[in-house]
Amino acid sequence: MARWLRGGTLADVILWSAIESGADMTGLAATALASILVLLVVLSVDAWVYADAKKRQRSGNAASVSLGTFRVESPEAWFLGCVILWVVFVPLYLTTTGRNPFARNRG
């Protein structure tokens, strides 16, 4: 008789099915761990951008960029931009502050 017909919870059925099929749980755990690690790196970079923009603003050398009518100059705006669209705003911030290692020298 099938295991699920003998009673037990759905979790028991899933667990026993995984055990009987010889599946190991390391694949899922490794994927989840990698996702969490990437999220922590992204949030750490976002926090660094905010702290650096705040420091630059206090020193009178604010990081500011203007694209048409769209303007980013406050540390909060940089942080929000990095959280929402990281792949665009982090390189933009690095370029604006002169820290982009891939930017061409215009000298």
C-alpha positions as CSV (number, residue, x, y, z in Angstrom):
1,M,0.0,0.0,0.0
2,A,1.3,3.5,-0.8
3,R,2.8,5.4,2.1
4,W,0.3,8.3,1.8
5,L,-2.6,5.9,2.1
6,R,-1.4,4.6,5.5
7,G,-1.8,8.0,7.2
8,G,0.7,10.6,8.1
9,T,1.1,14.2,7.2
10,L,2.1,15.5,3.8
11,A,5.5,16.5,5.2
12,D,6.0,12.8,6.2
13,V,5.2,11.6,2.7
14,I,7.5,14.1,1.1
15,L,10.3,13.3,3.5
16,W,10.0,9.6,3.1
17,S,9.8,9.9,-0.7
18,A,13.0,11.9,-0.7
19,I,14.7,9.4,1.6
20,E,13.5,6.4,-0.5
21,S,14.6,8.0,-3.7
22,G,18.1,8.6,-2.3
23,A,17.9,12.3,-2.8
24,D,20.1,14.5,-0.6
25,M,19.0,17.9,0.6
26,T,22.4,19.5,0.0
27,G,21.4,20.9,-3.4
28,L,18.5,22.9,-2.1
29,A,20.4,24.0,1.0
30,A,23.4,25.1,-1.1
31,T,21.2,27.1,-3.4
32,A,19.4,28.8,-0.5
33,L,22.8,29.6,1.1
34,A,24.2,31.1,-2.1
35,S,21.1,33.3,-2.5
36,I,21.3,34.5,1.0
37,L,25.1,35.2,0.5
38,V,24.4,37.3,-2.6
39,L,21.6,39.2,-0.8
40,L,24.0,40.0,2.1
41,V,26.7,41.2,-0.3
42,V,24.2,43.4,-2.2
43,L,22.8,44.9,1.0
44,S,26.3,45.5,2.3
45,V,27.3,47.4,-0.8
46,D,24.0,49.4,-0.6
47,A,24.9,50.3,3.0
48,W,28.4,51.3,2.0
49,V,27.0,53.5,-0.8
50,Y,24.7,55.2,1.7
51,A,27.5,55.8,4.3
52,D,29.9,57.0,1.7
53,A,27.4,59.4,0.1
54,K,26.5,60.7,3.6
55,K,30.2,61.3,4.3
56,R,30.7,63.1,1.0
57,Q,27.6,65.2,1.6
58,R,28.9,66.3,5.1
59,S,32.3,67.2,3.6
60,G,30.6,69.3,0.9
61,N,31.6,67.0,-2.0
62,A,28.2,65.4,-2.6
63,A,28.0,62.7,-5.2
64,S,25.4,64.0,-7.7
65,V,24.2,62.9,-11.1
66,S,21.6,64.3,-13.4
67,L,20.0,62.5,-16.3
68,G,17.6,64.9,-17.9
69,T,15.1,65.9,-15.3
70,F,16.1,63.0,-13.1
71,R,18.5,64.0,-10.4
72,V,20.2,61.8,-7.7
73,E,22.2,63.7,-5.1
74,S,21.1,62.8,-1.5
75,P,22.4,59.7,0.3
76,E,18.9,58.4,0.7
77,A,18.3,58.7,-3.1
78,W,21.5,56.8,-3.8
79,F,20.5,54.1,-1.3
80,L,17.0,53.7,-2.7
81,G,18.3,53.6,-6.2
82,C,20.8,50.9,-5.3
83,V,18.2,48.8,-3.5
84,I,15.7,49.0,-6.4
85,L,18.1,48.9,-9.4
86,W,21.5,47.7,-8.0
87,V,23.0,46.8,-11.3
88,V,22.5,50.4,-12.6
89,F,23.1,52.6,-9.6
90,V,26.2,51.0,-8.1
91,P,28.3,51.4,-11.2
92,L,26.8,54.9,-11.7
93,Y,27.8,55.8,-8.1
94,L,31.3,54.4,-8.6
95,T,31.6,56.4,-11.8
96,T,30.3,59.6,-10.3
97,T,32.7,59.4,-7.4
98,G,35.7,58.5,-9.6
99,R,36.1,54.9,-8.2
100,N,35.0,52.9,-11.2
101,P,37.9,50.6,-12.1
102,F,36.5,50.0,-15.6
103,A,36.1,53.6,-16.6
104,R,38.4,54.9,-19.3
105,N,40.8,57.7,-18.4
106,R,39.9,60.9,-20.1
107,G,43.2,62.5,-19.6
